[in-house]
């Protein structure tokens, strides 16, 4: 969750273009990992970030 928050913060600051490769690697590893959370914020953040970066996520998986 900390990594997702960091990526979100970098995007909000507008400096995510400086960290494109680490962000892609992080999101790719998060995409492949099992995700169990009861927090709506965490689920929505994961879904949004993965979709924004072109990683397909089924709404049924979340």
Gaussian input, Z-matrix of N, CA and C with variables (Angstrom, degrees):
# hf/3-21g

backbone

0 1
 N
 C     1     B1
 C     2     B2     1     A1
 N     3     B3     2     A2     1     D1
 C     4     B4     3     A3     2     D2
 C     5     B5     4     A4     3     D3
 N     6     B6     5     A5     4     D4
 C     7     B7     6     A6     5     D5
 C     8     B8     7     A7     6     D6
 N     9     B9     8     A8     7     D7
 C    10    B10     9     A9     8     D8
 C    11    B11    10    A10     9     D9
 N    12    B12    11    A11    10    D10
 C    13    B13    12    A12    11    D11
 C    14    B14    13    A13    12    D12
 N    15    B15    14    A14    13    D13
 C    16    B16    15    A15    14    D14
 C    17    B17    16    A16    15    D15
 N    18    B18    17    A17    16    D16
 C    19    B19    18    A18    17    D17
 C    20    B20    19    A19    18    D18
 N    21    B21    20    A20    19    D19
 C    22    B22    21    A21    20    D20
 C    23    B23    22    A22    21    D21
 N    24    B24    23    A23    22    D22
 C    25    B25    24    A24    23    D23
 C    26    B26    25    A25    24    D24
 N    27    B27    26    A26    25    D25
 C    28    B28    27    A27    26    D26
 C    29    B29    28    A28    27    D27
 N    30    B30    29    A29    28    D28
 C    31    B31    30    A30    29    D29
 C    32    B32    31    A31    30    D30
 N    33    B33    32    A32    31    D31
 C    34    B34    33    A33    32    D32
 C    35    B35    34    A34    33    D33
 N    36    B36    35    A35    34    D34
 C    37    B37    36    A36    35    D35
 C    38    B38    37    A37    36    D36
 N    39    B39    38    A38    37    D37
 C    40    B40    39    A39    38    D38
 C    41    B41    40    A40    39    D39
 N    42    B42    41    A41    40    D40
 C    43    B43    42    A42    41    D41
 C    44    B44    43    A43    42    D42
 N    45    B45    44    A44    43    D43
 C    46    B46    45    A45    44    D44
 C    47    B47    46    A46    45    D45
 N    48    B48    47    A47    46    D46
 C    49    B49    48    A48    47    D47
 C    50    B50    49    A49    48    D48
 N    51    B51    50    A50    49    D49
 C    52    B52    51    A51    50    D50
 C    53    B53    52    A52    51    D51
 N    54    B54    53    A53    52    D52
 C    55    B55    54    A54    53    D53
 C    56    B56    55    A55    54    D54
 N    57    B57    56    A56    55    D55
 C    58    B58    57    A57    56    D56
 C    59    B59    58    A58    57    D57
 N    60    B60    59    A59    58    D58
 C    61    B61    60    A60    59    D59
 C    62    B62    61    A61    60    D60
 N    63    B63    62    A62    61    D61
 C    64    B64    63    A63    62    D62
 C    65    B65    64    A64    63    D63
 N    66    B66    65    A65    64    D64
 C    67    B67    66    A66    65    D65
 C    68    B68    67    A67    66    D66
 N    69    B69    68    A68    67    D67
 C    70    B70    69    A69    68    D68
 C    71    B71    70    A70    69    D69
 N    72    B72    71    A71    70    D70
 C    73    B73    72    A72    71    D71
 C    74    B74    73    A73    72    D72
 N    75    B75    74    A74    73    D73
 C    76    B76    75    A75    74    D74
 C    77    B77    76    A76    75    D75
 N    78    B78    77    A77    76    D76
 C    79    B79    78    A78    77    D77
 C    80    B80    79    A79    78    D78
 N    81    B81    80    A80    79    D79
 C    82    B82    81    A81    80    D80
 C    83    B83    82    A82    81    D81
 N    84    B84    83    A83    82    D82
 C    85    B85    84    A84    83    D83
 C    86    B86    85    A85    84    D84
 N    87    B87    86    A86    85    D85
 C    88    B88    87    A87    86    D86
 C    89    B89    88    A88    87    D87
 N    90    B90    89    A89    88    D88
 C    91    B91    90    A90    89    D89
 C    92    B92    91    A91    90    D90
 N    93    B93    92    A92    91    D91
 C    94    B94    93    A93    92    D92
 C    95    B95    94    A94    93    D93
 N    96    B96    95    A95    94    D94
 C    97    B97    96    A96    95    D95
 C    98    B98    97    A97    96    D96
 N    99    B99    98    A98    97    D97
 C   100   B100    99    A99    98    D98
 C   101   B101   100   A100    99    D99
 N   102   B102   101   A101   100   D100
 C   103   B103   102   A102   101   D101
 C   104   B104   103   A103   102   D102
 N   105   B105   104   A104   103   D103
 C   106   B106   105   A105   104   D104
 C   107   B107   106   A106   105   D105
 N   108   B108   107   A107   106   D106
 C   109   B109   108   A108   107   D107
 C   110   B110   109   A109   108   D108
 N   111   B111   110   A110   109   D109
 C   112   B112   111   A111   110   D110
 C   113   B113   112   A112   111   D111
 N   114   B114   113   A113   112   D112
 C   115   B115   114   A114   113   D113
 C   116   B116   115   A115   114   D114
 N   117   B117   116   A116   115   D115
 C   118   B118   117   A117   116   D116
 C   119   B119   118   A118   117   D117
 N   120   B120   119   A119   118   D118
 C   121   B121   120   A120   119   D119
 C   122   B122   121   A121   120   D120
 N   123   B123   122   A122   121   D121
 C   124   B124   123   A123   122   D122
 C   125   B125   124   A124   123   D123
 N   126   B126   125   A125   124   D124
 C   127   B127   126   A126   125   D125
 C   128   B128   127   A127   126   D126
 N   129   B129   128   A128   127   D127
 C   130   B130   129   A129   128   D128
 C   131   B131   130   A130   129   D129
 N   132   B132   131   A131   130   D130
 C   133   B133   132   A132   131   D131
 C   134   B134   133   A133   132   D132
 N   135   B135   134   A134   133   D133
 C   136   B136   135   A135   134   D134
 C   137   B137   136   A136   135   D135
 N   138   B138   137   A137   136   D136
 C   139   B139   138   A138   137   D137
 C   140   B140   139   A139   138   D138
 N   141   B141   140   A140   139   D139
 C   142   B142   141   A141   140   D140
 C   143   B143   142   A142   141   D141
 N   144   B144   143   A143   142   D142
 C   145   B145   144   A144   143   D143
 C   146   B146   145   A145   144   D144
 N   147   B147   146   A146   145   D145
 C   148   B148   147   A147   146   D146
 C   149   B149   148   A148   147   D147
 N   150   B150   149   A149   148   D148
 C   151   B151   150   A150   149   D149
 C   152   B152   151   A151   150   D150
 N   153   B153   152   A152   151   D151
 C   154   B154   153   A153   152   D152
 C   155   B155   154   A154   153   D153
 N   156   B156   155   A155   154   D154
 C   157   B157   156   A156   155   D155
 C   158   B158   157   A157   156   D156
 N   159   B159   158   A158   157   D157
 C   160   B160   159   A159   158   D158
 C   161   B161   160   A160   159   D159
 N   162   B162   161   A161   160   D160
 C   163   B163   162   A162   161   D161
 C   164   B164   163   A163   162   D162
 N   165   B165   164   A164   163   D163
 C   166   B166   165   A165   164   D164
 C   167   B167   166   A166   165   D165
 N   168   B168   167   A167   166   D166
 C   169   B169   168   A168   167   D167
 C   170   B170   169   A169   168   D168
 N   171   B171   170   A170   169   D169
 C   172   B172   171   A171   170   D170
 C   173   B173   172   A172   171   D171
 N   174   B174   173   A173   172   D172
 C   175   B175   174   A174   173   D173
 C   176   B176   175   A175   174   D174
 N   177   B177   176   A176   175   D175
 C   178   B178   177   A177   176   D176
 C   179   B179   178   A178   177   D177
 N   180   B180   179   A179   178   D178
 C   181   B181   180   A180   179   D179
 C   182   B182   181   A181   180   D180
 N   183   B183   182   A182   181   D181
 C   184   B184   183   A183   182   D182
 C   185   B185   184   A184   183   D183

   B1=1.4458
   B2=1.5232
   B3=1.3193
   B4=1.4668
   B5=1.5226
   B6=1.3193
   B7=1.4694
   B8=1.5227
   B9=1.3295
   B10=1.4619
   B11=1.5244
   B12=1.3196
   B13=1.4652
   B14=1.5272
   B15=1.3238
   B16=1.4600
   B17=1.5271
   B18=1.3225
   B19=1.4659
   B20=1.5190
   B21=1.3215
   B22=1.4584
   B23=1.5231
   B24=1.3067
   B25=1.4671
   B26=1.5193
   B27=1.3265
   B28=1.4644
   B29=1.5225
   B30=1.3232
   B31=1.4622
   B32=1.5189
   B33=1.3355
   B34=1.4640
   B35=1.5275
   B36=1.3146
   B37=1.4653
   B38=1.5255
   B39=1.3331
   B40=1.4569
   B41=1.5121
   B42=1.3331
   B43=1.4645
   B44=1.5271
   B45=1.3253
   B46=1.4547
   B47=1.5224
   B48=1.3327
   B49=1.4614
   B50=1.5282
   B51=1.3087
   B52=1.4620
   B53=1.5234
   B54=1.3186
   B55=1.4618
   B56=1.5263
   B57=1.3247
   B58=1.4637
   B59=1.5283
   B60=1.3225
   B61=1.4632
   B62=1.5339
   B63=1.3435
   B64=1.4691
   B65=1.5327
   B66=1.3297
   B67=1.4620
   B68=1.5225
   B69=1.3244
   B70=1.4640
   B71=1.5222
   B72=1.3217
   B73=1.4592
   B74=1.5257
   B75=1.3021
   B76=1.4640
   B77=1.5266
   B78=1.3230
   B79=1.4603
   B80=1.5240
   B81=1.3064
   B82=1.4599
   B83=1.5273
   B84=1.3276
   B85=1.4649
   B86=1.5326
   B87=1.3198
   B88=1.4597
   B89=1.5268
   B90=1.3135
   B91=1.4640
   B92=1.5238
   B93=1.3254
   B94=1.4603
   B95=1.5280
   B96=1.3166
   B97=1.4705
   B98=1.5310
   B99=1.3066
   B100=1.4695
   B101=1.5306
   B102=1.3222
   B103=1.4635
   B104=1.5170
   B105=1.3069
   B106=1.4626
   B107=1.5198
   B108=1.3061
   B109=1.4555
   B110=1.5235
   B111=1.3020
   B112=1.4627
   B113=1.5285
   B114=1.3278
   B115=1.4551
   B116=1.5306
   B117=1.3074
   B118=1.4495
   B119=1.5269
   B120=1.3254
   B121=1.4600
   B122=1.5257
   B123=1.3210
   B124=1.4632
   B125=1.5240
   B126=1.3054
   B127=1.4643
   B128=1.5257
   B129=1.3260
   B130=1.4594
   B131=1.5228
   B132=1.3219
   B133=1.4585
   B134=1.5218
   B135=1.3268
   B136=1.4599
   B137=1.5263
   B138=1.3195
   B139=1.4521
   B140=1.5273
   B141=1.3272
   B142=1.4711
   B143=1.5156
   B144=1.3220
   B145=1.4611
   B146=1.5265
   B147=1.3205
   B148=1.4598
   B149=1.5277
   B150=1.3053
   B151=1.4650
   B152=1.5309
   B153=1.3234
   B154=1.4649
   B155=1.5304
   B156=1.2956
   B157=1.4593
   B158=1.5274
   B159=1.3224
   B160=1.4511
   B161=1.5204
   B162=1.3158
   B163=1.4509
   B164=1.5146
   B165=1.3225
   B166=1.4486
   B167=1.5152
   B168=1.3224
   B169=1.4611
   B170=1.5200
   B171=1.3014
   B172=1.4557
   B173=1.5221
   B174=1.3127
   B175=1.4490
   B176=1.5264
   B177=1.3243
   B178=1.4521
   B179=1.5190
   B180=1.3385
   B181=1.4534
   B182=1.5129
   B183=1.3084
   B184=1.4486
   B185=1.4680
   A1=110.75
   A2=116.32
   A3=119.66
   A4=111.18
   A5=116.08
   A6=119.99
   A7=111.06
   A8=116.58
   A9=119.50
   A10=110.75
   A11=116.90
   A12=120.45
   A13=111.51
   A14=116.74
   A15=120.20
   A16=110.83
   A17=117.25
   A18=120.68
   A19=109.89
   A20=117.35
   A21=121.64
   A22=111.09
   A23=116.93
   A24=121.45
   A25=111.37
   A26=117.19
   A27=120.79
   A28=111.00
   A29=116.72
   A30=120.33
   A31=111.44
   A32=116.42
   A33=119.62
   A34=111.55
   A35=117.19
   A36=120.89
   A37=112.19
   A38=116.27
   A39=120.56
   A40=113.88
   A41=117.35
   A42=119.76
   A43=112.02
   A44=116.16
   A45=119.73
   A46=112.53
   A47=117.95
   A48=120.61
   A49=112.16
   A50=117.40
   A51=121.21
   A52=112.08
   A53=116.73
   A54=121.74
   A55=111.92
   A56=117.19
   A57=120.87
   A58=112.98
   A59=117.26
   A60=120.09
   A61=112.58
   A62=119.46
   A63=118.59
   A64=113.11
   A65=116.93
   A66=120.06
   A67=110.17
   A68=117.20
   A69=120.78
   A70=111.03
   A71=116.88
   A72=121.12
   A73=110.73
   A74=116.54
   A75=121.74
   A76=111.21
   A77=116.61
   A78=119.79
   A79=111.50
   A80=116.70
   A81=120.12
   A82=110.77
   A83=116.80
   A84=119.77
   A85=111.30
   A86=116.90
   A87=121.24
   A88=109.93
   A89=116.62
   A90=121.61
   A91=110.69
   A92=117.33
   A93=122.46
   A94=113.05
   A95=117.17
   A96=120.79
   A97=111.43
   A98=114.57
   A99=121.87
   A100=107.94
   A101=116.79
   A102=120.40
   A103=109.50
   A104=116.28
   A105=121.87
   A106=108.39
   A107=115.33
   A108=119.25
   A109=108.50
   A110=116.00
   A111=120.01
   A112=110.79
   A113=117.23
   A114=121.52
   A115=109.96
   A116=116.92
   A117=121.67
   A118=111.04
   A119=117.39
   A120=121.34
   A121=111.01
   A122=117.72
   A123=121.78
   A124=111.59
   A125=116.60
   A126=121.41
   A127=110.30
   A128=117.14
   A129=121.46
   A130=111.47
   A131=117.21
   A132=121.15
   A133=110.85
   A134=117.22
   A135=121.39
   A136=110.13
   A137=117.31
   A138=122.38
   A139=111.07
   A140=117.00
   A141=121.40
   A142=112.27
   A143=117.02
   A144=119.90
   A145=112.15
   A146=116.45
   A147=119.16
   A148=110.85
   A149=117.15
   A150=120.38
   A151=111.33
   A152=117.96
   A153=121.51
   A154=111.35
   A155=116.39
   A156=120.85
   A157=112.11
   A158=116.66
   A159=121.48
   A160=115.72
   A161=117.74
   A162=120.87
   A163=108.78
   A164=116.61
   A165=120.80
   A166=110.68
   A167=114.76
   A168=121.61
   A169=107.11
   A170=115.68
   A171=120.27
   A172=108.95
   A173=116.12
   A174=119.69
   A175=111.17
   A176=116.84
   A177=121.14
   A178=113.77
   A179=117.26
   A180=121.06
   A181=111.86
   A182=116.67
   A183=121.04
   A184=112.31
   D1=-33.73
   D2=179.02
   D3=-62.78
   D4=-38.06
   D5=179.34
   D6=-66.63
   D7=-39.93
   D8=178.07
   D9=-64.17
   D10=-41.51
   D11=177.86
   D12=-64.39
   D13=-37.33
   D14=178.46
   D15=-65.25
   D16=-45.00
   D17=178.52
   D18=-61.74
   D19=-42.76
   D20=179.06
   D21=-62.25
   D22=-42.73
   D23=178.78
   D24=-64.18
   D25=-43.25
   D26=178.09
   D27=-60.44
   D28=-39.01
   D29=177.62
   D30=-66.32
   D31=-42.56
   D32=179.97
   D33=-65.37
   D34=-33.20
   D35=178.39
   D36=-77.91
   D37=-15.57
   D38=179.28
   D39=80.28
   D40=20.31
   D41=-179.68
   D42=-115.61
   D43=15.48
   D44=-179.25
   D45=-64.44
   D46=-24.51
   D47=178.60
   D48=-65.29
   D49=-20.41
   D50=178.07
   D51=-78.55
   D52=-15.22
   D53=-175.95
   D54=-126.25
   D55=35.90
   D56=-174.25
   D57=-59.03
   D58=-46.55
   D59=-177.38
   D60=-66.61
   D61=-49.03
   D62=177.44
   D63=-61.91
   D64=-35.19
   D65=178.46
   D66=-66.52
   D67=-44.28
   D68=179.25
   D69=-62.03
   D70=-41.42
   D71=178.76
   D72=-64.79
   D73=-44.06
   D74=-179.97
   D75=-62.77
   D76=-47.58
   D77=-178.47
   D78=-67.89
   D79=-33.84
   D80=177.29
   D81=-64.70
   D82=-41.47
   D83=179.02
   D84=-70.14
   D85=-34.24
   D86=177.57
   D87=-69.69
   D88=-36.99
   D89=-179.73
   D90=-62.42
   D91=-38.78
   D92=-177.28
   D93=-81.23
   D94=-17.03
   D95=-174.26
   D96=-86.26
   D97=155.67
   D98=174.71
   D99=-69.21
   D100=138.60
   D101=-178.19
   D102=-129.55
   D103=115.25
   D104=177.28
   D105=-126.88
   D106=114.58
   D107=178.64
   D108=-150.35
   D109=143.51
   D110=176.70
   D111=-100.43
   D112=-0.95
   D113=-179.81
   D114=-85.65
   D115=121.46
   D116=179.59
   D117=-61.36
   D118=-37.50
   D119=178.87
   D120=-61.25
   D121=-46.54
   D122=-179.32
   D123=-63.51
   D124=-42.77
   D125=-179.94
   D126=-64.97
   D127=-46.08
   D128=-179.42
   D129=-65.13
   D130=-40.18
   D131=179.24
   D132=-64.12
   D133=-45.66
   D134=178.64
   D135=-60.95
   D136=-47.53
   D137=-179.34
   D138=-59.89
   D139=-47.44
   D140=-178.02
   D141=-64.30
   D142=-47.26
   D143=-177.77
   D144=-64.31
   D145=-42.38
   D146=179.19
   D147=-65.06
   D148=-43.23
   D149=179.35
   D150=-66.25
   D151=-39.95
   D152=-179.85
   D153=-62.11
   D154=-32.20
   D155=-176.67
   D156=-96.69
   D157=15.77
   D158=171.71
   D159=80.65
   D160=13.35
   D161=176.88
   D162=-94.69
   D163=121.09
   D164=-176.29
   D165=-73.00
   D166=131.08
   D167=177.41
   D168=-134.30
   D169=125.62
   D170=177.38
   D171=-74.84
   D172=139.99
   D173=177.32
   D174=-64.06
   D175=-24.85
   D176=178.46
   D177=-74.51
   D178=-19.87
   D179=179.96
   D180=-77.83
   D181=-20.20
   D182=-174.38
   D183=-98.11

